[in-house]
Amino acid sequence: MDVLYFAWVRERIGLPKEKIETSAATVNDLIAELRAREDRYEAAFADLSALRVALDQELSEFDSPLEGVREVAFFPPMTGG
């Protein structure tokens, strides 16, 4: 699956996107796998209250299942102005 990172998430990880092979059942499981990789992922996912997730471009929850999902995007909450 493709995993996309936006704004400060991308800055902390150092990549805009990557292709991931995962057996994660939920977004939370995927985050746990990513956090275990390296310190930069741990830093990016340290505070989930400061993050949002979209599955196949639809805003989702961290306990959402990943079955059949092709794209996961992580980004901070956006504010208009």
Beta strands, then each sheet from edge to edge (+ up, - down):
strand 1: 2-5
strand 2: 17-19
strand 3: 52-55
strand 4: 58-60
strand 5: 71-75
sheet 1: 2+ 1- 5- 3+ 4-
end
